[in-house]
Amino acid sequence: MPSLPDNNKTTEQKNYNSTLNKGNLNSNLIKLAWPQIGESLFWFIMTFVDLIWIGKLGIENVAIVGTGQIITFVFFSLRTGLDTATRALISRALGQNQTNYAKIIFLQSLFLTIAYSSIIIIFIRILLESTLTVLKIDPILIPKLLVFMTINGFTLLFFSMQSTCSSAIQASGNSITPAKIEVSSRILHIILSPLLIFGILFSPELGVYGIAVAMLISRTFGTLCYFKIIESQNSIFAISFQDLRLNTNIIKKLTKIGVPSSLIQLQRGFLQIAFLSIVSTQGIAAISAYSVMRRLELLLILTTTRLGSVTGIIVGHNLSINQIKRSKTVINIALLYIFIASIAITILVSIFSNQISGFISKDPEFIRISSLWLITVGLGCIPISGSNLLATIISSAGRPNIPILISIIITVIIELPIAIILSQILKIEYFSELAIPIAIVIAATIRFIMIWIYEKSDHWIKEGLL
């Protein structure tokens, strides 16, 4: 085992006994995963309800919210590699009961999160308007979109800090506390949204901005809850004044794992922006339909990211003491759960696509496009879910490079070219309209096959501390 630097011994070492490298794997996985999966489902319900409320204000406002949330998700996703690195390093440290080391890792991750979020806020204020113009976003949407995104920039700061705290606590084997805080935050958002959108009771009538303000309030609440828990002396992450300093050695380790992991999100974010630019040429109804399709895709991605993260935590705890067989077994269990859930989602979306679209808007063109896109992406549930699950597990185990390389290659040479060729060059009826969902499904299928082969090769396995 690598020796730890002396400057990690800042406070008295607290006892920690890992339970994730012993006992029943299925029970451990369910214990960690169900709060995270429930949280993702709750997110889906919250964002879908938001679209229903906004749909009452007109299809233009659906396009504003959809575009704003896509851009915000891109900004947030670019920093998720830091969460992956945080979980990977802390799970290995706690697997060997190095609690002081785990606490310093958490603090350095928090410093990096605040720095990143500050940069994004500055970008939104200075460069976003010109960026939206380059992307050919309808000029009618831009003024309101800029205000919406300014609010979302500050939301990103609190959401990012909340995510960092959640990653650290999850890596310690506690997924209940993060789930409680997340669900509480989302319930607060669901309550505030209609009040602020329509000016119900004593609330101001903010219209489309009501969603952004509700999210800012709920994320601030969630962050304060985490800070209250972490400052507790019973927490292994309890911080003292002498802990508040930069540790360049750990920052380098976080960067080494986090930057490659973020590259997956970078290419995914670049792809979403490219798709948004393509869709923008097809009118406001198409932009709104794209935002609905993205909800389904994000449900699959977020759910499998959460399951992959907790599976990766279990893998990390076991690899830290050289238990390779247990690590591989828990991956197979997670894959089985994902396959079963994906089949169910495919069936439900295929049957109820018109009804789902109709809940948001009665515009016939919107319903037609949205339904077709939902059905097409629904057919790709297994490869979309499976590829993201395996990539997240391998990255959370501290070996993100090959999944990243696979994802980038598939995006550059398959996914984006297919979308451009079908929509902008061939312009074949029906296929041109479905260019983006067809490209997503084909690329996800190839990506899943390649990452699955790599996972089975065992080249990603590394034992001990990272």
Sine and cosine of phi, psi and omega as CSV:
sin_phi,cos_phi,sin_psi,cos_psi,sin_omega,cos_omega
0.00,0.00,0.71,-0.70,0.01,-1.00
-0.90,0.44,0.63,-0.78,0.05,-1.00
-0.96,0.28,0.52,-0.86,-0.03,-1.00
-1.00,-0.09,0.57,-0.82,0.01,-1.00
-0.90,0.44,0.55,-0.84,-0.06,-1.00
-0.87,0.50,-0.53,0.85,-0.08,-1.00
-0.96,0.30,0.01,1.00,0.12,-0.99
-0.99,0.17,-0.31,0.95,-0.08,-1.00
-1.00,0.06,0.91,0.41,-0.10,-1.00
-1.00,0.04,-0.53,0.85,0.00,-1.00
-0.67,-0.75,0.13,-0.99,-0.02,-1.00
-0.88,0.48,0.73,-0.68,-0.02,-1.00
-0.92,0.39,0.78,-0.63,0.05,-1.00
-1.00,-0.07,0.55,-0.83,-0.03,-1.00
-0.95,0.30,0.67,-0.75,0.08,-1.00
-0.54,-0.84,0.79,-0.62,-0.01,-1.00
-0.86,-0.52,0.94,-0.34,-0.05,-1.00
-0.92,0.40,0.75,-0.66,0.08,-1.00
-0.96,-0.26,-0.03,1.00,-0.08,-1.00
-1.00,0.07,-0.20,0.98,0.06,-1.00
-0.98,-0.22,0.37,0.93,0.07,-1.00
-0.49,-0.87,0.21,-0.98,0.05,-1.00
0.99,0.12,-0.14,-0.99,-0.06,-1.00
-0.97,0.25,0.83,-0.56,-0.07,-1.00
-0.92,0.40,-0.68,0.73,-0.01,-1.00
-0.88,0.47,-0.67,0.74,0.02,-1.00
-0.90,0.43,-0.68,0.73,0.03,-1.00
-0.88,0.47,-0.67,0.74,-0.02,-1.00
-0.92,0.40,-0.72,0.69,0.01,-1.00
-0.89,0.46,-0.67,0.74,-0.01,-1.00
-0.86,0.51,-0.67,0.74,-0.01,-1.00
-0.99,0.15,-0.58,0.82,-0.20,-0.98
-0.99,0.12,-0.61,0.79,-0.17,-0.99
-0.88,0.47,-0.61,0.79,0.05,-1.00
-0.91,0.41,-0.59,0.81,-0.02,-1.00
-0.95,0.32,-0.65,0.76,0.05,-1.00
-0.91,0.42,-0.69,0.73,0.04,-1.00
-0.87,0.50,-0.61,0.79,0.03,-1.00
-0.89,0.45,-0.66,0.75,0.02,-1.00
-0.91,0.41,-0.67,0.75,0.04,-1.00
-0.90,0.44,-0.61,0.79,0.03,-1.00
-0.91,0.41,-0.61,0.79,0.07,-1.00
-0.87,0.50,-0.70,0.71,-0.02,-1.00
-0.87,0.49,-0.71,0.71,0.01,-1.00
-0.88,0.48,-0.69,0.72,-0.03,-1.00
-0.88,0.47,-0.75,0.66,-0.05,-1.00
-0.94,0.35,-0.54,0.84,0.03,-1.00
-0.93,0.36,-0.67,0.74,0.05,-1.00
-0.89,0.46,-0.64,0.77,0.06,-1.00
-0.84,0.55,-0.70,0.72,0.00,-1.00
-0.90,0.43,-0.58,0.82,0.04,-1.00
-0.89,0.45,-0.72,0.69,0.02,-1.00
-0.87,0.49,-0.74,0.67,-0.05,-1.00
-0.92,0.39,-0.54,0.84,0.03,-1.00
-0.85,0.53,-0.46,0.89,0.02,-1.00
-0.95,0.31,-0.28,0.96,0.03,-1.00
-1.00,-0.03,-0.09,1.00,0.02,-1.00
0.89,-0.45,0.41,-0.91,-0.08,-1.00
-0.90,0.44,-0.48,0.88,0.02,-1.00
-0.89,0.46,-0.65,0.76,0.00,-1.00
-0.95,0.32,-0.52,0.86,0.11,-0.99
-0.88,0.47,-0.65,0.76,0.02,-1.00
-0.91,0.42,-0.63,0.78,0.02,-1.00
-0.90,0.44,-0.76,0.65,-0.01,-1.00
-0.90,0.44,-0.70,0.72,0.00,-1.00
-0.87,0.49,-0.72,0.69,0.01,-1.00
-0.91,0.42,-0.71,0.71,0.00,-1.00
-0.88,0.48,-0.66,0.75,-0.01,-1.00
-0.95,0.32,-0.54,0.84,0.08,-1.00
-0.90,0.43,-0.72,0.70,0.00,-1.00
-0.90,0.43,-0.68,0.74,0.02,-1.00
-0.89,0.46,-0.66,0.75,0.01,-1.00
-0.90,0.44,-0.60,0.80,0.05,-1.00
-0.89,0.46,-0.73,0.68,0.02,-1.00
-0.86,0.51,-0.71,0.70,-0.03,-1.00
-0.93,0.38,-0.65,0.76,-0.05,-1.00
-0.89,0.46,-0.53,0.85,-0.04,-1.00
-0.90,0.44,-0.35,0.94,0.00,-1.00
-0.98,-0.21,0.02,1.00,-0.02,-1.00
-0.93,0.36,-0.35,0.94,0.10,-0.99
-0.87,0.49,-0.53,0.85,0.06,-1.00
-0.91,0.41,-0.62,0.78,0.07,-1.00
-0.90,0.43,-0.65,0.76,0.05,-1.00
-0.87,0.50,-0.72,0.69,0.01,-1.00
-0.90,0.43,-0.64,0.77,0.01,-1.00
-0.88,0.48,-0.73,0.68,0.02,-1.00
-0.90,0.44,-0.66,0.75,-0.04,-1.00
-0.89,0.46,-0.74,0.68,-0.06,-1.00
-0.95,0.30,-0.67,0.74,-0.03,-1.00
-0.93,0.36,-0.64,0.77,-0.01,-1.00
-0.90,0.44,-0.62,0.78,0.06,-1.00
-0.92,0.39,-0.68,0.73,-0.01,-1.00
-0.89,0.45,-0.71,0.71,-0.01,-1.00
-0.96,0.29,-0.43,0.90,0.10,-1.00
-0.88,0.48,-0.43,0.90,0.06,-1.00
-0.94,-0.34,0.31,0.95,0.08,-1.00
0.88,0.47,0.50,0.86,0.03,-1.00
-1.00,-0.05,0.97,0.23,-0.13,-0.99
-0.95,0.32,-0.60,0.80,0.04,-1.00
-0.89,0.45,-0.66,0.75,0.03,-1.00
-0.88,0.47,-0.67,0.75,0.01,-1.00
-0.89,0.46,-0.64,0.77,-0.02,-1.00
-0.91,0.41,-0.66,0.75,0.01,-1.00
-0.92,0.40,-0.59,0.80,0.08,-1.00
-0.86,0.51,-0.72,0.69,0.00,-1.00
-0.86,0.51,-0.71,0.71,-0.03,-1.00
-0.90,0.44,-0.68,0.73,0.00,-1.00
-0.91,0.42,-0.60,0.80,0.05,-1.00
-0.90,0.44,-0.64,0.77,0.01,-1.00
-0.91,0.42,-0.65,0.76,0.05,-1.00
-0.86,0.51,-0.72,0.70,-0.02,-1.00
-0.91,0.42,-0.61,0.79,0.01,-1.00
-0.88,0.47,-0.72,0.70,0.00,-1.00
-0.90,0.44,-0.66,0.75,0.01,-1.00
-0.89,0.46,-0.71,0.71,-0.01,-1.00
-0.89,0.46,-0.72,0.69,-0.05,-1.00
-0.89,0.46,-0.58,0.81,0.03,-1.00
-0.90,0.44,-0.63,0.77,0.03,-1.00
-0.90,0.44,-0.65,0.76,0.00,-1.00
-0.91,0.42,-0.64,0.77,0.03,-1.00
-0.87,0.49,-0.67,0.74,0.03,-1.00
-0.90,0.44,-0.67,0.74,0.02,-1.00
-0.87,0.50,-0.70,0.71,-0.02,-1.00
-0.87,0.49,-0.66,0.75,-0.05,-1.00
-0.94,0.33,-0.55,0.83,-0.16,-0.99
-0.98,-0.21,-0.67,0.75,-0.23,-0.97
-0.90,-0.43,-0.17,0.98,-0.14,-0.99
-0.91,0.41,-0.65,0.76,-0.05,-1.00
-0.86,0.50,-0.72,0.70,0.02,-1.00
-0.92,0.40,-0.55,0.84,0.03,-1.00
-0.91,0.42,-0.68,0.73,0.02,-1.00
-0.90,0.44,-0.59,0.81,0.04,-1.00
-0.91,0.41,-0.68,0.74,0.03,-1.00
-0.88,0.47,-0.58,0.81,-0.01,-1.00
-0.98,0.21,-0.01,1.00,0.04,-1.00
0.91,0.42,0.53,0.85,0.10,-0.99
-0.92,0.39,0.66,-0.75,-0.02,-1.00
-0.79,0.62,0.83,-0.56,-0.02,-1.00
-0.82,0.57,-0.43,0.90,0.02,-1.00
-0.90,0.44,-0.53,0.85,-0.08,-1.00
-1.00,0.10,-0.43,0.90,-0.22,-0.98
-0.87,0.49,-0.74,0.67,-0.03,-1.00
-0.83,0.56,-0.76,0.65,0.02,-1.00
-0.92,0.39,-0.57,0.82,-0.02,-1.00
-0.91,0.42,-0.59,0.81,0.01,-1.00
-0.91,0.42,-0.67,0.74,0.05,-1.00
-0.91,0.42,-0.70,0.71,0.01,-1.00
-0.84,0.54,-0.70,0.71,-0.05,-1.00
-0.96,0.27,-0.48,0.88,0.08,-1.00
-0.89,0.46,-0.69,0.72,0.07,-1.00
-0.90,0.44,-0.69,0.73,-0.02,-1.00
-0.90,0.44,-0.47,0.88,0.03,-1.00
-0.87,0.49,-0.68,0.73,0.03,-1.00
-0.96,0.29,-0.53,0.85,0.10,-0.99
-0.87,0.49,-0.64,0.77,-0.01,-1.00
-0.85,0.52,-0.63,0.77,0.01,-1.00
-0.85,0.52,-0.77,0.64,-0.03,-1.00
-0.95,0.32,-0.63,0.78,0.02,-1.00
-0.89,0.46,-0.63,0.77,-0.02,-1.00
-0.92,0.39,-0.68,0.73,0.05,-1.00
-0.89,0.45,-0.64,0.77,0.04,-1.00
-0.89,0.46,-0.65,0.76,-0.01,-1.00
-0.92,0.39,-0.62,0.78,0.03,-1.00
-0.90,0.44,-0.71,0.70,0.03,-1.00
-0.89,0.47,-0.67,0.74,0.01,-1.00
-0.88,0.48,-0.68,0.73,-0.02,-1.00
-0.89,0.46,-0.67,0.75,-0.01,-1.00
-0.91,0.42,-0.71,0.71,-0.03,-1.00
-0.93,0.36,-0.62,0.78,0.06,-1.00
-0.88,0.48,-0.64,0.77,-0.03,-1.00
-0.90,0.43,-0.36,0.93,0.05,-1.00
-0.99,0.11,-0.02,1.00,0.03,-1.00
0.99,-0.12,0.14,0.99,-0.02,-1.00
-0.94,-0.35,0.98,-0.21,0.04,-1.00
-0.97,-0.24,-0.12,0.99,-0.01,-1.00
-0.95,0.31,-0.73,0.68,-0.04,-1.00
-0.87,0.50,-0.76,0.65,0.06,-1.00
-0.86,0.52,-0.62,0.79,-0.01,-1.00
-0.91,0.41,-0.65,0.76,0.03,-1.00
-0.88,0.48,-0.70,0.71,-0.01,-1.00
-0.92,0.40,-0.68,0.74,-0.03,-1.00
-0.91,0.42,-0.70,0.71,0.00,-1.00
-0.90,0.43,-0.65,0.76,0.03,-1.00
-0.88,0.47,-0.67,0.74,0.02,-1.00
-0.89,0.45,-0.66,0.75,-0.03,-1.00
-0.94,0.33,-0.60,0.80,0.07,-1.00
-0.88,0.47,-0.68,0.73,0.04,-1.00
-0.86,0.50,-0.66,0.75,0.02,-1.00
-0.90,0.44,-0.70,0.71,-0.01,-1.00
-0.88,0.48,-0.61,0.79,0.01,-1.00
-0.94,0.34,-0.70,0.72,-0.09,-1.00
-0.96,0.28,-0.55,0.84,-0.12,-0.99
-0.80,0.60,-0.87,0.50,-0.03,-1.00
-0.90,0.44,-0.53,0.85,0.01,-1.00
-0.89,0.46,-0.70,0.71,-0.06,-1.00
-0.99,0.17,-0.49,0.87,0.02,-1.00
-0.93,0.36,-0.72,0.69,-0.14,-0.99
-0.97,-0.25,-0.04,1.00,0.01,-1.00
0.94,0.35,0.66,0.75,-0.02,-1.00
-0.98,0.22,0.53,-0.84,-0.03,-1.00
0.85,0.52,-0.83,-0.56,-0.06,-1.00
-0.98,-0.21,0.23,0.97,-0.05,-1.00
-0.99,0.12,0.51,-0.86,0.10,-0.99
-0.94,0.33,0.53,-0.85,0.03,-1.00
-1.00,0.06,0.98,-0.20,-0.10,-1.00
-0.99,-0.16,-0.12,0.99,-0.01,-1.00
0.88,0.47,-0.72,-0.70,-0.08,-1.00
-0.89,0.46,-0.44,0.90,0.00,-1.00
-0.96,0.28,-0.24,0.97,-0.02,-1.00
-0.86,0.51,-0.59,0.81,0.02,-1.00
-0.90,0.43,-0.70,0.72,-0.03,-1.00
-0.91,0.42,-0.67,0.74,0.00,-1.00
-0.92,0.39,-0.65,0.76,0.03,-1.00
-0.88,0.48,-0.64,0.77,0.02,-1.00
-0.92,0.39,-0.65,0.76,0.02,-1.00
-0.88,0.48,-0.71,0.70,0.00,-1.00
-0.89,0.45,-0.71,0.71,-0.06,-1.00
-0.93,0.38,-0.59,0.80,0.01,-1.00
-0.96,0.29,-0.56,0.83,0.09,-1.00
-0.89,0.45,-0.68,0.73,0.05,-1.00
-0.86,0.50,-0.72,0.69,-0.02,-1.00
-0.88,0.47,-0.67,0.75,0.00,-1.00
-0.90,0.44,-0.69,0.73,0.02,-1.00
-0.89,0.45,-0.58,0.81,0.06,-1.00
-0.88,0.47,-0.70,0.71,0.01,-1.00
-0.89,0.45,-0.70,0.72,-0.01,-1.00
-0.89,0.46,-0.60,0.80,0.04,-1.00
-0.90,0.44,-0.66,0.75,0.00,-1.00
-0.93,0.36,-0.68,0.74,-0.08,-1.00
-0.93,0.36,-0.53,0.85,-0.01,-1.00
-0.97,0.25,-0.16,0.99,0.06,-1.00
-0.89,0.46,0.67,-0.74,-0.02,-1.00
-0.93,0.36,-0.25,0.97,0.05,-1.00
-0.99,0.14,-0.20,0.98,-0.03,-1.00
-0.99,0.14,0.66,-0.75,0.06,-1.00
-0.95,0.32,-0.21,0.98,0.03,-1.00
-0.98,-0.20,0.20,0.98,0.01,-1.00
-0.84,0.54,0.75,-0.66,-0.16,-0.99
-0.96,-0.27,0.73,-0.69,0.14,-0.99
-0.95,-0.31,0.24,-0.97,-0.07,-1.00
-0.86,0.52,-0.61,0.79,-0.05,-1.00
-0.94,0.34,-0.22,0.98,0.03,-1.00
-0.99,0.17,-0.30,0.95,-0.16,-0.99
-0.99,0.17,0.97,0.25,0.08,-1.00
-0.47,-0.88,0.42,-0.91,0.02,-1.00
-0.96,0.29,0.61,-0.79,0.07,-1.00
-0.83,-0.56,0.99,-0.17,-0.12,-0.99
-0.90,0.44,-0.51,0.86,0.00,-1.00
-0.90,0.44,-0.71,0.70,-0.01,-1.00
-0.96,0.29,-0.59,0.80,0.05,-1.00
-0.87,0.50,-0.62,0.78,0.05,-1.00
-0.90,0.44,-0.65,0.76,0.01,-1.00
-0.92,0.39,-0.67,0.74,0.04,-1.00
-0.88,0.47,-0.65,0.76,0.00,-1.00
-0.93,0.37,-0.64,0.77,-0.03,-1.00
-0.87,0.49,-0.63,0.78,0.02,-1.00
-1.00,0.02,-0.65,0.76,-0.13,-0.99
-0.94,0.33,-0.66,0.75,-0.04,-1.00
-0.90,0.44,-0.76,0.65,0.07,-1.00
-0.86,0.51,-0.63,0.77,0.02,-1.00
-0.90,0.44,-0.60,0.80,0.01,-1.00
-0.94,0.35,-0.36,0.93,0.01,-1.00
-0.89,0.45,-0.54,0.84,0.08,-1.00
-0.87,0.49,-0.71,0.70,0.00,-1.00
-0.94,0.34,-0.54,0.84,0.03,-1.00
-0.89,0.46,-0.73,0.69,0.01,-1.00
-0.93,0.36,-0.55,0.84,0.04,-1.00
-0.93,0.37,-0.65,0.76,0.03,-1.00
-0.92,0.40,-0.69,0.73,0.05,-1.00
-0.86,0.51,-0.64,0.77,0.00,-1.00
-0.91,0.42,-0.67,0.74,-0.01,-1.00
-0.91,0.42,-0.64,0.77,0.04,-1.00
-0.91,0.42,-0.65,0.76,0.04,-1.00
-0.89,0.46,-0.70,0.72,0.04,-1.00
-0.89,0.46,-0.65,0.76,0.01,-1.00
-0.88,0.48,-0.64,0.77,0.03,-1.00
-0.90,0.44,-0.65,0.76,0.03,-1.00
-0.91,0.42,-0.72,0.69,-0.04,-1.00
-0.91,0.41,-0.54,0.84,-0.05,-1.00
-0.87,0.50,-0.43,0.90,0.00,-1.00
-0.98,0.21,-0.16,0.99,-0.08,-1.00
-0.98,-0.20,0.04,1.00,0.09,-1.00
0.96,-0.27,0.21,-0.98,-0.07,-1.00
-0.91,0.42,-0.60,0.80,0.02,-1.00
-0.88,0.48,-0.64,0.77,0.02,-1.00
-0.93,0.38,-0.64,0.76,0.05,-1.00
-0.88,0.48,-0.69,0.72,0.00,-1.00
-0.90,0.43,-0.67,0.74,0.03,-1.00
-0.90,0.43,-0.62,0.79,0.03,-1.00
-0.89,0.47,-0.63,0.77,-0.01,-1.00
-0.91,0.40,-0.54,0.84,0.05,-1.00
-0.94,0.33,-0.70,0.71,0.04,-1.00
-0.87,0.50,-0.61,0.79,0.03,-1.00
-0.89,0.45,-0.51,0.86,0.04,-1.00
-0.88,0.48,-0.69,0.73,0.02,-1.00
-0.91,0.41,-0.72,0.70,0.00,-1.00
-0.88,0.47,-0.66,0.75,0.01,-1.00
-0.93,0.37,-0.55,0.84,0.09,-1.00
-0.85,0.52,-0.72,0.70,0.01,-1.00
-0.91,0.42,-0.70,0.71,-0.06,-1.00
-0.93,0.37,-0.73,0.68,-0.04,-1.00
-0.92,0.40,-0.66,0.75,0.00,-1.00
-0.89,0.45,-0.71,0.70,-0.01,-1.00
-0.96,0.28,-0.47,0.88,0.10,-1.00
-0.91,0.41,-0.68,0.73,0.03,-1.00
-0.90,0.43,-0.73,0.69,0.02,-1.00
-0.90,0.43,-0.66,0.75,0.03,-1.00
-0.90,0.43,-0.59,0.81,0.00,-1.00
-0.91,0.41,-0.73,0.68,-0.02,-1.00
-0.94,0.34,-0.55,0.83,0.08,-1.00
-0.91,0.43,-0.66,0.75,0.04,-1.00
-0.90,0.44,-0.56,0.83,0.07,-1.00
-0.89,0.45,-0.72,0.70,0.04,-1.00
-0.89,0.46,-0.67,0.74,0.05,-1.00
-0.86,0.51,-0.69,0.72,0.00,-1.00
-0.89,0.46,-0.70,0.72,0.02,-1.00
-0.88,0.48,-0.62,0.78,-0.03,-1.00
-0.98,0.22,-0.64,0.76,0.02,-1.00
-0.92,0.39,-0.44,0.90,0.00,-1.00
-0.89,0.45,-0.40,0.91,0.06,-1.00
-0.87,-0.49,0.46,0.89,0.19,-0.98
0.92,0.40,0.55,0.84,0.04,-1.00
-0.99,-0.17,0.99,0.15,-0.10,-0.99
-0.95,0.31,-0.68,0.74,-0.07,-1.00
-0.87,0.49,-0.69,0.73,0.03,-1.00
-0.89,0.45,-0.61,0.79,0.00,-1.00
-0.88,0.47,-0.70,0.72,-0.03,-1.00
-0.95,0.31,-0.55,0.84,0.01,-1.00
-0.91,0.42,-0.68,0.74,-0.03,-1.00
-0.92,0.38,-0.49,0.87,0.08,-1.00
-0.91,0.42,-0.70,0.72,0.01,-1.00
-0.89,0.45,-0.59,0.80,0.04,-1.00
-0.90,0.43,-0.70,0.72,0.00,-1.00
-0.89,0.46,-0.66,0.75,0.02,-1.00
-0.88,0.48,-0.66,0.75,0.01,-1.00
-0.87,0.49,-0.71,0.70,0.02,-1.00
-0.87,0.49,-0.67,0.75,-0.03,-1.00
-0.91,0.41,-0.66,0.75,0.00,-1.00
-0.88,0.48,-0.70,0.71,-0.01,-1.00
-0.89,0.45,-0.73,0.68,-0.02,-1.00
-0.91,0.42,-0.62,0.78,-0.03,-1.00
-0.91,0.42,-0.65,0.76,0.04,-1.00
-0.88,0.47,-0.68,0.73,0.01,-1.00
-0.89,0.45,-0.68,0.74,0.00,-1.00
-0.90,0.43,-0.67,0.74,0.02,-1.00
-0.84,0.54,-0.71,0.71,-0.02,-1.00
-0.91,0.42,-0.72,0.69,-0.05,-1.00
-0.91,0.42,-0.69,0.72,-0.02,-1.00
-0.91,0.40,-0.63,0.77,0.00,-1.00
-0.89,0.45,-0.57,0.82,-0.05,-1.00
-0.99,0.14,-0.64,0.76,-0.19,-0.98
-0.93,-0.38,0.39,0.92,-0.06,-1.00
-0.88,0.47,-0.66,0.75,0.01,-1.00
-0.90,0.43,-0.67,0.75,-0.01,-1.00
-0.91,0.41,-0.65,0.76,0.02,-1.00
-0.87,0.50,-0.74,0.68,0.00,-1.00
-0.91,0.41,-0.63,0.77,-0.03,-1.00
-0.92,0.40,-0.42,0.91,0.06,-1.00
-0.88,0.47,-0.54,0.84,-0.12,-0.99
-1.00,0.06,-0.70,0.71,-0.01,-1.00
-0.46,-0.89,0.53,-0.85,0.04,-1.00
-1.00,-0.04,0.02,1.00,0.02,-1.00
-0.87,0.50,0.87,-0.49,-0.11,-0.99
-0.89,0.46,-0.60,0.80,0.01,-1.00
-0.92,0.38,-0.64,0.76,0.06,-1.00
-0.88,0.47,-0.73,0.68,-0.02,-1.00
-0.88,0.47,-0.67,0.75,-0.02,-1.00
-0.89,0.46,-0.77,0.64,-0.04,-1.00
-0.92,0.39,-0.73,0.69,-0.04,-1.00
-0.87,0.50,-0.68,0.73,-0.02,-1.00
-0.90,0.45,-0.71,0.71,0.02,-1.00
-0.88,0.47,-0.67,0.74,-0.02,-1.00
-0.93,0.37,-0.64,0.77,0.02,-1.00
-0.89,0.46,-0.70,0.72,0.00,-1.00
-0.89,0.45,-0.69,0.73,-0.03,-1.00
-0.90,0.44,-0.75,0.67,0.02,-1.00
-0.92,0.39,-0.56,0.83,0.04,-1.00
-0.86,0.51,-0.56,0.83,0.03,-1.00
-0.92,0.39,-0.31,0.95,0.00,-1.00
-0.98,-0.21,0.32,0.95,-0.07,-1.00
-0.85,0.53,-0.69,0.72,-0.06,-1.00
-0.90,0.44,-0.79,0.61,0.00,-1.00
-0.92,0.40,-0.60,0.80,0.04,-1.00
-0.88,0.47,-0.74,0.67,-0.03,-1.00
-0.93,0.36,-0.72,0.69,-0.08,-1.00
-0.90,0.43,-0.67,0.74,-0.03,-1.00
-0.92,0.38,-0.65,0.76,0.00,-1.00
-0.94,0.35,-0.61,0.79,0.03,-1.00
-0.86,0.50,-0.78,0.62,-0.05,-1.00
-0.91,0.41,-0.64,0.76,0.02,-1.00
-0.89,0.46,-0.64,0.76,0.00,-1.00
-0.93,0.37,-0.66,0.75,0.01,-1.00
-0.88,0.48,-0.76,0.65,-0.04,-1.00
-0.90,0.43,-0.64,0.77,0.04,-1.00
-0.92,0.40,-0.66,0.75,0.00,-1.00
-0.92,0.38,-0.39,0.92,0.08,-1.00
-0.99,0.15,-0.01,1.00,0.09,-1.00
1.00,-0.07,0.23,0.97,-0.04,-1.00
-0.77,-0.63,0.93,0.36,-0.15,-0.99
-1.00,0.07,-0.19,0.98,-0.26,-0.97
-0.87,0.49,-0.76,0.65,-0.07,-1.00
-0.93,0.37,-0.72,0.70,0.09,-1.00
-0.84,0.55,-0.60,0.80,0.03,-1.00
-0.90,0.43,-0.74,0.68,-0.02,-1.00
-0.87,0.49,-0.69,0.72,0.02,-1.00
-0.87,0.49,-0.73,0.68,-0.04,-1.00
-0.89,0.46,-0.69,0.72,-0.02,-1.00
-0.91,0.42,-0.70,0.71,0.00,-1.00
-0.88,0.48,-0.72,0.70,-0.01,-1.00
-0.89,0.45,-0.64,0.76,0.01,-1.00
-0.90,0.44,-0.71,0.70,-0.12,-0.99
-0.96,0.28,-0.67,0.74,-0.13,-0.99
-0.99,-0.16,-0.19,0.98,-0.04,-1.00
-0.82,-0.58,-0.87,0.50,-0.20,-0.98
-0.91,0.42,-0.83,0.55,-0.02,-1.00
-0.91,0.41,-0.69,0.72,0.05,-1.00
-0.86,0.51,-0.65,0.76,0.02,-1.00
-0.88,0.48,-0.70,0.71,-0.01,-1.00
-0.88,0.47,-0.68,0.73,-0.02,-1.00
-0.93,0.35,-0.70,0.72,-0.03,-1.00
-0.89,0.45,-0.72,0.70,-0.05,-1.00
-0.94,0.35,-0.62,0.79,-0.11,-0.99
-1.00,-0.01,-0.54,0.84,-0.15,-0.99
-0.94,-0.34,-0.40,0.92,-0.11,-0.99
-0.95,-0.32,-0.88,0.47,-0.04,-1.00
-0.94,0.33,-0.69,0.72,0.02,-1.00
0.79,0.61,0.69,0.72,0.06,-1.00
-0.98,0.19,0.73,-0.68,-0.02,-1.00
-0.81,0.58,0.63,-0.78,-0.02,-1.00
0.98,0.20,-0.83,0.55,0.00,-1.00
-0.92,0.39,-0.58,0.82,0.03,-1.00
-0.90,0.44,-0.66,0.75,-0.01,-1.00
-0.93,0.37,-0.53,0.85,-0.03,-1.00
-0.98,-0.18,0.34,0.94,-0.10,-1.00
-0.83,0.56,-0.73,0.69,-0.08,-1.00
-0.93,0.37,-0.78,0.62,0.02,-1.00
-0.89,0.45,-0.57,0.83,0.05,-1.00
-0.89,0.45,-0.70,0.72,0.01,-1.00
-0.88,0.47,-0.65,0.76,0.00,-1.00
-0.88,0.48,-0.72,0.69,-0.07,-1.00
-0.93,0.36,-0.70,0.71,0.00,-1.00
-0.88,0.47,-0.73,0.68,-0.02,-1.00
-0.90,0.44,-0.66,0.75,-0.01,-1.00
-0.89,0.45,-0.61,0.79,0.01,-1.00
-0.90,0.44,-0.73,0.68,0.01,-1.00
-0.91,0.41,-0.66,0.75,0.00,-1.00
-0.88,0.48,-0.68,0.73,-0.02,-1.00
-0.89,0.45,-0.70,0.71,-0.01,-1.00
-0.87,0.49,-0.70,0.71,-0.05,-1.00
-0.93,0.37,-0.69,0.72,0.00,-1.00
-0.94,0.35,-0.57,0.82,0.04,-1.00
-0.90,0.44,-0.67,0.74,0.05,-1.00
-0.88,0.48,-0.67,0.74,0.01,-1.00
-0.91,0.42,-0.66,0.75,0.01,-1.00
-0.87,0.48,-0.64,0.77,-0.01,-1.00
-0.95,0.32,-0.33,0.94,-0.04,-1.00
-0.97,0.26,-0.33,0.94,0.00,-1.00
0.94,0.34,0.14,0.99,0.00,-1.00
-0.94,0.35,-0.30,0.96,-0.04,-1.00
-1.00,0.10,-0.19,0.98,-0.10,-1.00
-0.97,0.25,0.80,-0.60,0.10,-0.99
-0.67,-0.74,0.80,-0.60,-0.10,-1.00
-1.00,-0.02,0.29,-0.96,0.09,-1.00
0.99,0.15,-0.26,-0.97,0.05,-1.00
-0.96,0.28,0.45,-0.89,0.06,-1.00
-1.00,-0.05,0.00,0.00,0.00,0.00
